[in-house]
Amino acid sequence: MPGVPLSENLRREYENLFNTCTTRPDCTKVVEALVAKLQANKARYQSVSEAIGIPWSFVAVIHNMEAGLNFSRHLHNGDPLAARTVQVPAGRPKTGNPPFTWAESAGDALAMKGLSAATDWSLAGTLYQLERYNGWGYRLRHPHVLSPYLWSFSNHYTSGKYVADGTWSDSAVSKQCGAAVLLRRMAENGQVEFADQPAPLPKSKPLVVRHSMKKSKDAAIAARVEELQRWLNTFPGIFVKEDGVPGDRTSEAYKKVTGSYLPGDPRG
């Protein structure tokens, strides 16, 4: 299947989708649990990512997509490490003898894709490499469906997926959380950043709400907080969950834009 170049139009598409990505309410608990597991294994992902100069978060979300976070499986496709891969790509790693360590296999999988410190690891570049890792079948053959490999569990995906190699179903729904959805939540948590997202500069005066770690029982105040969070998310490099809670992350984002924390924040 032919490749897809990272054009300026595609770059803008990725950025817009990521900036407007929200987790479906019924999937929130699953996403939070997955993000916690990725963070708990950060050191293990870094042991591979730092050796070749790529973000640990990329390795982490690929591990979830391809192997269900199982460290006894190949990063290529989820086959057991006890032997070389059988599914596509078959026969990996080509060197060495099984059983392979997870790090050996992961390094081979990433090198096979040509990933390195020289790869474009901007926000759009990262999403491009995620879609490329899975293949361009959705984009080229079913462009009416955004790839669930990236967007499943979000507002950008409803249904449509390959149920087997070469077998498409418009009604089938992915049961796996998309990689971009995980990255978005990690960005909201401050666990990942993208080098191309500059520090924001104030453009207008925002709404002002008081810092709190709880959502107000007053619907009008909660709505005001969500409006502030939506405003903050219009600035590059800021990813805040629009949940109506004016907590530490919202206050930190507010400081990036205005130069001060939210009123009531003890750090201010």
N, C-alpha and C positions, 0 to 999 in steps of 0.2 A: 504494500500500500504506500502511495507517495506521501512524503512528508508535508508539513504545513509550516511556512515561514512565519516568524514572529514579526508581522507587519505592524505599523503604527496603529491601524484600525483594530487589530487583534489585541494589541497592548492596551488600548483604551477600553476595549470590551472587558478584558480581565480585571482592570482596575475598577471599572464601574460595578461589575458583578461582586467583587470582593467588598467594595465600600458599602454596597446595599444589601449584603448578605445577612440574613437573620436565621437563627435556628428555629425550626418549627416547635411550638410549645410542647407537643407530645413527645418530642425527641430530646428535650433539654437534659433530663437526668442521664440518659445514655451518653450524650456528648460530654457532660461534666465528668462522668466516670472515666471515659476514654482519655480525656485531657489529663486527668489526674494520673493515670497509668503511664502516659507518655512522659510526663514530668518526673515521675518516680524512677524511670529508666533513662533519664537524660544522660547520666555519666556513661552508660553503655553505648548509647547512640553517638555520643561525642567521641568515644574511642575509635569509632570508624570514620565519622565525619571529619574530625580534625586531621586525620592522616592524609586525606585527599583535599581538604580545604573547602568543604561544603557545609551548609547549615545543618545542625543536628536535627532541627525540626523537620527538615525534608526527609531525612532517613527515618525519623519516627513515624511520620504519617504514611510513608510508603510501607513500613513494617506492618502497620495496622491494616492497610489495604490488601497487601499481598499475603500476609501470614497470620492475620488476626492476633498480632502481638505475641506470637508463639516463637520463642527463641530456639526451638528445635526444627525450624523450617527455613528453607531458602528464601532470601529476599527477592529472588527473581520471580517466583510464582507460587510459593507456599509449599513446594514439595519437601519431603523429609530430608534432613541433612545427612541421613545415614547412607545416601547414595547420590550420584549426580542427578541433576534435574531430569524429569521425564516429560513433563509438559513443556510447551513453548515458553522460553527457549530451552530446548533439550540439551543434555550433555554438559551442563555447567556445574561447577567450574571445570574448565578443560584441563587444568593442571592440578597436581596434588592428588591425594588419595582419600576417599571417604573412610570413616565419617568426617565431615568437615565441621569446623567450628562455625558459629554464627557469624563471627567477625570476618572469617575467610570468605564465606559465601557472600556476605553483604558487600565487602570490598570488590569482589568480582562482578556482582550485579551492577554496582554503580559505575565501575570502570567500563563495563560492556556498553553502557549508555553514553560513554564519553564525558561523564560529569567530573568537574574539577573546580579549583579555585577560579579558573578563567571563565567559567560558565556565568551567564547573566543571572545573578541571584537577586535582581530587583523583584518587587512585588509581582509584576507581570511576567518576568522571566521565570520565577519560581512556579507560578501557576501553569505556564507553558510547559515546563519540564514535567510537572505532574501529569498533565494531559498526554504528553508525549510518551511517558512511561507506560501508560495504559494502552495507548494507540489512538489513532485518529478516526476510528470507525464511526463514532457518534457525529463528529463534526462534518465528515465527508459524506456519510450515507444517510444520516438521520438528523439533519441540522435543526429540525424543529424541537429536538430534545437536547438540553444542555447535559453534558456528560455527568452521570451520577457518580462517577469516580471522583469528581470534584464537588458536586453540589447536592448530592443526596442528603436528606434531612433538613434542607433549607427551603426558603421561599422561592428559590430558583428551579426547583425540581418537583414534579408531581408524579410522572410515570413514564415508562418507556425504557427498555433495556434489552441487552442480549441475554437470552436465557440459556444459550449454549453457543459454542463457536459457530458463527455465521447464522444463528437463528435469532430473529428479532421479534419482540412483542411490544406493541404500543401500550398494552394494558398492564404489563408486568411492572412491579415497583421494587426498586432496590431496597434491600433490608440492611445495607451497610452504610455507615456514615461517611460522607464524602470528605476527601482530604482537605479541600479548601475550607470546608465548614470547621474542621478541627483547627486549621491554621488561624481562621478568623477568631475563634474563641480563645486560642492561645495569645493572639495579638491583643484581644480585649483584656486578658489577664496580665499583660506586660511580659509574657514569657518569650515572645519573639518580636523582632523588629525587622524592618526592611530598609536597607541602606539608601534606597532612592527616595524614601519618604522624608522630606525635609521638615525641620522644626517649623511649626505654623506661626504665622504672624497675624495679629488681630486685624480684622477688616471691619468689624462692627461691634457694637456693644451687645453682649448676650443677656439673656435672662439671668437673674441672680436668685439662687436658692441656698438654703443653709445645708451645711454638711451633715449627713446622717447615715448610719449604716443600716437603717431600716426604711422601708417604703411607708410613706405617710398613709394613714387611713382616710385622709381627706382626698377625695378623687381629684379635686381641682389642683391641689399641690402636687400630687403624683403625676398628673398630666403635664404640669409645668416643668417638672424635672425631666420627663421624657422629651419634652420640646427642647430643653437645654442640651440633652444628650444628642438629639438629632442634629442640633446646630454644631456641636463639637465635632461630630462625625463628618462634617463638611470640610474639615481641615485635613490636609495631607498628613499622613503618619499618625492619625488619631483613630483608634478603634475602641469605642465604648459600647457596652451592651446597653440597649435602650430598655431598661427594666424599671425605671422610676425610682431607683435607689441612688441618692446623691452621695455615694460612699467615696472611699479613697481613690479608686481609679478615675471616677468622674472628676473629683477634686484635682487630681494630678493633671488630667487633660485640660481642665479649666486654667490651671497655672501655666501650662505650655502656651496657651492662647493669650491669656490676659496678664500673666506675670505674677498672679497671686492665687492662693488656694481659695476654695469656697468659704464664705463666712461660717465660723464655728469649727473649722478644721483646726485641731490643736497644733498642727505643723505650721500654721500661718501666723 
